[in-house]
Amino acid sequence: MRVPDPLTPSRRGLLSSPHLGLYAALLAALLARVWALNAHLPFSPGVDEPEVMERAVRMMKTGDLNPHFFDYPSLYMYVEAITSTLRFLYGAVQGRWAGLAQAPTEEFYLWGRAVTALLGTATVGLLYRVGLYWNRRTALLAAAMLAVMPLHVRESHYTLTDVPSTFFVTLTLLLSLRAHERATVWAFALAGAAAGLAGATKYNAGLAVIVPLIAAMMTRAASPGRGAALAAALIGMFTAFLAAAPYSILDLPHFLNGFARLASEYRAPANTSDPVWTVYLKQLRNALQVPGSVFVLGGITLGAVRTVWGQERLKWALALVFPLLYFYFVAHQNIVFARYLLPLVPSLALLGAAAVVWIVDTVKRMTVSESARQAITVLLTLLAIVPPAYTSIQFNALESRVWTTEQAYRWIVRTLPGGTTVCIEGTVTFHLPAAYRSTHVIQLRRKGDAAGFRHEGIQYLVASSQVYGPYIEHPDQFPAEYADYARLFAETKVVAQFAPTQDHPGPELRILRLQ
């Protein structure tokens, strides 16, 4: 299974057409991931972003590298702590602050997101290098499919662990293919270490260790033997995991308690009425779009056949087993987020691209004119790339607009003095700077009437249509809730209101002053 080393330029030079295609895919990937990178900052970071950034900034400010939080492993927190340190130094040189206490966490999100975007782009490059073990056409199409995949594009905008763990999973696949080719203990140890880094970024990504283990078992020429190769992969994994998440051992009781609590939450009743596996299949369809989903199904079928009867069974087995195993694992966890699927999408893009290339090669062997063959090739390529690219463009275009949440945030910061007490409704609204005394509630009506808010010293309320909208629109269905909000609106004065428009998406927000 010899392939041209992707690190070595071909004789046709760096400007040969395959390289131009790779550069185009990487450029598209980077642009898709940095476009609207600052969306909703600093007032409304994405769900769970503060879990990483608050701890990364705390590490920078205190020097305490113990995350004291084990829902995520610590590797990406360390990466973001380093990034935050660089951001702080840059801000200090600019005269932005004269000490750590003057640097709030919201000042570090953009640089943290940039790291995620770069890792997402780098994953496209890694997938291209993996695809070279098939052929350059498969490599290029797989890279292009991942470059524009809506799920990967969207999640590359946030300081979360899913995109970085996907990077390490893809690196594990590449190093496992190389380990099989080189058949040395050191090569298998490196592949296992990549899986350990994946697990040190997000626990479930540690399942990637199955890839170097399969490679070790299927490598007949392993030196000094398969057993040594298996041991090297496992030792490499555990060594890398502990090096990147050392407090899993140094703070063992808290790690075990946190891990056990997290595991029990994933075994709690599902937060969806449909079976989890059907929800994830729908989310994969949205990520791949319909043509891409068809190609991936074809690639899975082709991979299964080639794994059983093909001459190059190992590469097909490595591309096929991990995504199937990983999907089985997450489909049996009862907390459902689309981003949990990310570690398997590079392999799916690879399988889909392989199916397209197989179809094109099959057509070439048929008695079809050259122009017809070229038309089929172009059509299949466009079907694999254009629909997901369009969806990704729509996402970025929407995120780049000024949302009603930003309008409300800017109005408060511009109009109300520091020290003002504000109560904000809803879980996905915005957060005010530390100068304001702000609180958040699920529903304003649950706090009672205006007198109750005044008794707590609150001066302004922010009501969101995401909460009150259904009650106001359907008073016959929710008479009690409608009455509560009608009374609250009557007892307060609307000083600013931001309704959604085509240029300003988001919920309707009413800023209410207590009389």
C-alpha positions in Angstrom: 0.0 0.0 0.0 2.6 2.5 -1.1 1.5 6.0 -1.8 3.3 9.1 -2.7 4.4 11.0 0.4 2.1 14.0 0.5 4.9 16.0 2.1 7.1 15.6 -0.9 6.3 17.9 -4.0 5.7 15.9 -7.2 7.9 16.4 -10.2 5.2 18.6 -11.7 5.9 21.1 -8.9 3.8 22.7 -6.2 1.6 24.4 -8.8 0.5 21.2 -10.4 -3.3 20.8 -10.6 -3.6 18.4 -7.6 -1.9 20.9 -5.4 -4.0 23.8 -6.8 -7.1 21.8 -5.9 -5.8 21.2 -2.4 -5.0 24.9 -2.0 -8.4 25.8 -3.2 -10.0 23.4 -0.7 -7.9 24.7 2.2 -8.7 28.3 1.2 -12.4 27.5 1.0 -12.2 25.8 4.4 -10.4 28.7 6.0 -12.8 31.3 4.6 -15.9 29.4 5.6 -14.5 29.1 9.2 -13.3 32.6 9.8 -16.3 34.3 8.2 -18.5 35.5 11.0 -16.0 34.2 13.5 -16.8 37.1 15.9 -20.6 36.5 15.7 -22.4 37.3 19.0 -19.2 38.4 20.8 -18.6 39.6 23.4 -22.2 39.6 24.7 -23.4 36.0 23.8 -20.8 33.3 23.4 -22.0 29.9 22.2 -23.5 27.2 24.4 -20.7 25.6 26.5 -18.0 28.0 25.2 -17.6 29.5 28.7 -16.9 26.1 30.1 -13.6 26.1 28.2 -12.8 29.8 28.1 -13.5 30.6 31.8 -11.2 27.9 32.9 -8.5 28.7 30.4 -8.4 32.4 31.4 -8.5 31.4 35.1 -5.4 29.2 34.5 -3.6 32.1 32.9 -4.5 34.4 35.7 -3.8 32.1 38.7 -1.2 29.7 37.3 -3.3 26.8 38.6 -3.3 24.2 35.9 -5.8 22.0 37.6 -9.1 22.6 35.7 -11.2 21.6 38.7 -13.7 20.5 36.1 -13.8 17.1 34.4 -16.8 17.2 32.1 -14.1 17.8 29.4 -10.5 16.6 29.5 -8.0 19.4 29.9 -6.0 19.4 26.7 -8.0 22.1 24.9 -8.2 24.2 28.0 -4.4 24.2 28.1 -4.3 25.2 24.4 -6.7 28.0 25.0 -4.8 29.1 28.1 -1.7 29.5 25.9 -3.7 31.3 23.4 -5.1 33.6 26.1 -1.6 34.3 27.3 -0.6 35.5 23.8 -3.7 37.5 23.6 -3.0 39.2 26.9 0.5 40.0 25.9 -0.7 41.5 22.6 -3.3 43.6 24.5 -0.7 44.8 27.0 1.6 45.9 24.2 -1.3 47.9 22.8 -2.0 49.5 26.1 -5.3 47.8 26.5 -4.7 46.8 30.1 -2.0 47.1 32.7 -2.8 44.0 34.7 -4.5 40.6 34.5 -7.4 41.9 36.6 -8.3 44.4 33.9 -8.7 41.7 31.2 -12.2 40.1 31.3 -12.8 36.7 29.7 -14.9 38.0 26.9 -11.8 39.7 25.5 -10.3 36.3 24.7 -13.0 34.5 22.9 -12.1 35.7 19.4 -8.5 34.5 19.6 -9.8 31.2 21.1 -12.2 30.8 18.2 -9.5 31.5 15.7 -7.5 28.5 17.1 -10.6 26.2 16.6 -11.0 27.6 13.0 -7.4 26.8 12.2 -7.7 23.3 13.6 -10.8 22.8 11.5 -9.0 23.9 8.4 -6.0 21.7 9.3 -8.3 18.7 9.5 -9.2 19.3 5.8 -5.5 19.0 5.0 -5.1 15.9 7.1 -8.0 14.3 5.4 -6.4 15.0 2.0 -3.3 13.2 3.1 -5.4 10.3 4.3 -7.2 10.2 1.0 -3.9 9.8 -0.9 -3.9 6.2 0.3 -6.7 5.8 -2.1 -5.8 8.2 -4.9 -5.5 11.9 -5.5 -9.0 12.3 -6.8 -10.5 10.7 -3.7 -8.2 12.8 -1.5 -9.2 16.0 -3.2 -12.9 15.3 -3.2 -12.9 14.2 0.4 -11.1 17.4 1.4 -13.5 19.5 -0.5 -16.5 17.8 1.0 -15.2 18.3 4.5 -14.2 21.9 3.7 -17.8 22.9 3.0 -19.6 20.5 5.3 -22.1 22.6 7.3 -21.7 20.8 10.6 -17.9 21.1 10.6 -18.0 24.7 9.4 -20.5 25.8 12.0 -18.7 24.1 15.0 -15.3 25.5 13.8 -16.6 28.9 15.0 -16.6 28.0 18.7 -14.1 27.3 21.5 -15.4 23.8 22.1 -13.7 20.5 22.1 -15.5 18.8 19.2 -13.5 20.3 16.3 -10.1 19.8 18.0 -10.9 16.2 18.9 -11.9 15.6 15.3 -8.5 16.9 14.2 -6.8 14.3 16.4 -9.1 11.5 15.3 -8.1 12.3 11.7 -4.5 12.4 12.7 -4.9 9.0 14.3 -6.2 7.6 11.0 -3.4 9.1 9.0 -0.7 7.8 11.4 -2.3 4.4 11.6 -2.1 4.1 7.8 1.5 5.1 8.0 2.2 2.7 10.8 0.8 -0.2 8.8 3.1 0.9 5.9 6.2 1.3 8.0 5.5 -1.6 10.3 7.6 -0.3 13.2 6.8 -0.2 16.9 7.5 3.6 17.0 5.1 4.3 14.2 2.3 2.4 16.1 3.2 4.3 19.3 2.8 7.6 17.5 -0.6 6.5 16.1 -1.7 5.5 19.6 -0.5 8.8 21.0 -2.7 10.7 18.5 -5.6 8.7 19.8 -4.6 9.6 23.4 -4.6 13.3 22.4 -8.1 12.8 20.9 -9.2 11.3 24.2 -7.5 14.1 26.2 -9.5 16.6 24.2 -12.9 14.8 24.5 -13.4 11.5 26.2 -15.4 9.7 23.6 -12.9 10.6 20.9 -10.6 8.2 22.7 -12.4 5.5 20.8 -10.1 6.3 17.9 -7.6 4.0 19.6 -9.4 1.2 17.8 -7.9 2.5 14.5 -4.2 1.8 15.4 -5.2 -1.4 17.1 -6.8 -2.7 14.0 -3.8 -1.6 12.0 -1.5 -3.5 14.3 -3.6 -6.7 14.1 -3.7 -6.5 10.3 0.0 -5.8 9.8 1.8 -9.1 9.2 5.2 -7.5 8.8 5.1 -5.6 12.1 8.6 -5.5 13.7 9.2 -7.0 16.1 5.6 -8.4 16.0 1.9 -7.7 16.2 1.9 -8.1 20.0 4.6 -5.4 20.3 2.7 -3.2 17.9 -0.5 -3.5 19.9 1.3 -2.8 23.1 3.1 0.2 21.6 -0.3 1.7 20.4 -1.8 1.3 23.9 1.2 2.6 25.7 1.3 5.6 23.3 -2.3 6.3 23.9 -2.2 6.2 27.7 1.1 8.2 27.9 -0.3 10.9 25.6 -3.6 11.1 27.5 -1.9 11.5 30.9 0.6 14.0 29.6 -2.2 16.1 28.1 -4.7 15.6 31.0 -2.4 15.0 34.0 -4.9 15.9 36.7 -6.9 12.8 35.7 -4.3 11.2 38.0 -3.0 14.1 40.1 -6.6 14.9 41.2 -7.9 11.4 40.9 -10.9 11.6 43.3 -12.3 14.7 41.7 -11.7 13.2 38.2 -13.5 10.0 39.1 -16.4 11.8 40.7 -16.8 14.2 37.8 -16.5 11.4 35.2 -19.1 9.3 37.0 -21.5 12.2 37.3 -21.1 12.9 33.6 -21.6 9.3 32.7 -24.8 9.1 34.7 -26.1 12.2 33.0 -25.6 10.5 29.6 -27.6 7.5 30.9 -30.5 9.7 32.0 -33.7 9.7 30.0 -33.2 11.1 26.5 -34.0 14.8 25.8 -35.8 13.8 22.6 -39.0 11.8 22.0 -37.5 10.0 18.9 -34.9 7.3 19.2 -31.4 8.9 19.5 -30.0 7.0 16.5 -32.8 8.4 14.2 -32.1 11.9 15.4 -28.4 11.5 14.6 -29.2 10.1 11.2 -31.3 13.2 10.4 -28.5 15.4 11.6 -26.0 13.6 9.4 -28.3 14.0 6.5 -28.4 17.7 7.2 -24.6 17.8 7.4 -24.0 15.9 4.2 -27.2 17.0 2.4 -29.2 14.4 0.4 -26.7 13.7 -2.5 -23.8 13.5 -0.1 -25.7 11.1 2.1 -26.4 8.9 -0.9 -22.7 8.9 -1.7 -21.7 8.1 1.9 -24.1 5.1 1.9 -22.5 3.9 -1.3 -19.1 4.4 0.2 -20.0 2.4 3.3 -21.3 -0.4 1.1 -18.2 -0.3 -1.0 -16.0 -0.2 2.1 -17.7 -3.2 3.6 -17.2 -5.2 0.4 -13.6 -4.2 0.0 -12.9 -4.9 3.7 -14.1 -8.5 3.2 -12.8 -9.3 -0.3 -10.5 -6.4 -1.4 -6.8 -6.6 -1.8 -6.3 -3.5 0.3 -8.5 -4.4 3.1 -6.8 -2.5 5.8 -7.4 1.0 4.6 -11.0 0.3 4.0 -11.4 -1.3 7.5 -9.8 1.7 9.1 -12.0 4.1 7.3 -15.1 2.0 8.0 -14.9 0.6 11.5 -14.3 3.7 13.6 -17.3 5.8 12.2 -19.6 2.8 12.7 -18.3 2.1 16.2 -18.4 5.7 17.2 -22.0 6.2 15.8 -23.1 3.1 17.8 -21.5 4.7 20.9 -23.1 8.1 20.7 -26.5 6.7 19.6 -26.6 5.0 23.0 -26.0 8.2 24.9 -29.1 10.1 25.9 -27.7 13.7 25.6 -28.0 14.6 22.0 -26.1 17.4 20.2 -25.2 17.4 16.5 -21.6 18.4 17.3 -21.1 15.0 19.0 -21.0 13.5 15.5 -18.0 15.5 14.3 -15.3 12.9 14.9 -16.8 10.5 12.4 -17.5 13.1 9.6 -14.0 13.0 8.0 -14.2 9.3 7.5 -17.7 9.7 6.0 -16.4 12.3 3.6 -13.6 10.0 2.7 -16.1 7.1 2.0 -18.4 9.3 0.1 -15.5 10.6 -2.1 -14.4 7.0 -2.7 -17.9 6.1 -3.9 -18.0 9.0 -6.3 -14.6 8.0 -7.8 -15.6 4.4 -8.0 -18.7 5.4 -10.0 -16.6 7.6 -12.3 -14.2 4.8 -12.9 -17.0 2.4 -13.6 -18.5 4.7 -16.1 -15.1 5.0 -17.8 -15.1 1.3 -18.4 -18.5 1.5 -20.2 -19.1 2.3 -23.8 -19.9 6.0 -23.1 -18.5 9.0 -25.0 -15.8 11.1 -23.5 -18.0 14.1 -23.2 -20.7 12.1 -21.4 -18.1 10.7 -19.0 -16.8 14.2 -18.2 -20.4 15.5 -17.7 -21.1 12.7 -15.2 -17.9 13.4 -13.4 -18.7 17.1 -13.1 -22.3 16.4 -12.1 -21.3 14.0 -9.3 -18.7 16.4 -8.0 -21.1 19.3 -7.9 -23.7 17.2 -6.2 -21.2 16.3 -3.5 -20.0 19.8 -2.9 -22.5 22.5 -3.9 -25.5 21.7 -1.6 -23.5 21.6 1.6 -21.5 24.7 0.5 -24.7 26.6 0.0 -25.9 25.6 3.4 -22.6 26.7 5.0 -22.8 30.1 3.1 -26.3 30.6 4.4 -25.2 29.9 8.0 -22.3 32.4 7.8 -24.4 35.0 6.1 -27.0 34.7 8.8 -24.4 34.8 11.6 -22.7 37.9 10.2 -25.8 40.0 10.6 -26.5 42.2 13.6 -29.0 40.2 15.7 -31.6 41.7 17.9 -29.6 40.4 20.9 -26.7 42.6 19.8 -29.0 45.6 19.3 -30.4 45.2 22.9 -26.9 44.7 24.4 -25.5 47.8 22.6 -28.5 49.8 23.7 -28.0 48.9 27.4 -24.3 49.5 27.4 -24.7 52.8 25.6 -27.7 54.1 27.5 -27.7 52.7 31.1 -24.9 53.5 33.6 -22.7 50.9 35.2 -24.2 49.5 38.4 -27.7 49.3 36.9 -29.5 46.1 37.9 -31.0 44.1 35.0 -32.9 40.8 34.9 -32.7 39.0 31.6 -35.1 36.4 30.4 -34.2 33.2 28.6 -31.2 30.9 28.5 -29.9 32.1 25.1 -29.9 35.9 25.2 -26.9 37.9 26.2 -24.5 38.6 29.1 -23.7 42.1 30.3 -20.3 43.4 31.3 -19.3 43.0 34.9 -20.0 46.7 35.5 -23.7 45.8 35.5 -25.5 43.8 38.1 -27.3 41.4 35.9 -29.2 38.2 36.6 -30.9 35.6 34.3 -34.2 33.8 34.7 -35.9 31.2 32.6 -39.2 33.1 32.6 -39.8 36.6 34.0 -43.4 35.6 35.0 -42.1 33.0 37.5 -40.6 35.8 39.5 -44.0 37.4 40.1 -45.2 40.9 39.4 -43.3 44.2 39.1 -43.4 44.7 42.8 -41.5 41.5 43.4 -38.7 42.7 41.0 -38.6 46.1 42.7 -38.3 44.5 46.1 -35.2 42.7 44.8 -33.7 46.0 43.7 -34.1 45.3 40.0 -34.5 48.4 37.7 -34.8 46.9 34.2 -36.1 43.7 32.7 -35.3 42.2 29.3 -38.2 40.1 27.9 -37.6 37.7 25.0 -40.2 36.5 22.5 -38.5 33.1 22.6 -40.2 32.8 26.1 -43.3 35.0 26.1 -44.1 34.6 22.3 -46.1 31.4 22.4 -48.2 32.7 25.4 -48.9 36.1 23.8 -49.8 34.5 20.4 -52.0 31.8 21.8 -53.7 33.2 24.9 -56.5 30.6 24.7 -54.0 27.8 25.1 -52.0 29.4 27.8 -54.4 31.6 29.8 -52.5 31.7 33.0 -49.1 32.5 31.3 -50.8 35.1 29.1 -52.3 36.8 32.1 -48.9 36.9 33.9 -47.1 38.5 31.0 -50.0 40.9 30.2 -49.9 42.1 33.8 -46.1 42.4 33.8 -46.1 44.4 30.6 -48.8 46.7 32.0 -46.9 47.4 35.1 -43.7 48.3 33.3 -42.7 50.8 30.6 -41.1 49.6 27.3 -38.0 51.9 26.9 -36.6 50.0 23.9 -37.9 47.2 21.6 -36.0 45.3 19.0 -38.1 43.3 16.6 -36.6 40.8 14.1 -36.2 41.8 10.5 -34.4 40.3 7.5 -31.3 42.3 8.4 -31.7 41.8 12.1 -32.6 38.2 12.9 -33.3 36.9 16.4 -36.1 37.1 19.0 -38.1 40.1 19.7 -36.6 41.8 22.8 -38.4 44.3 25.0 -36.4 46.3 27.6 -38.8 47.2 30.4 -38.2 49.8 33.0 -39.9 49.2 36.4 -42.0 52.2 37.3 
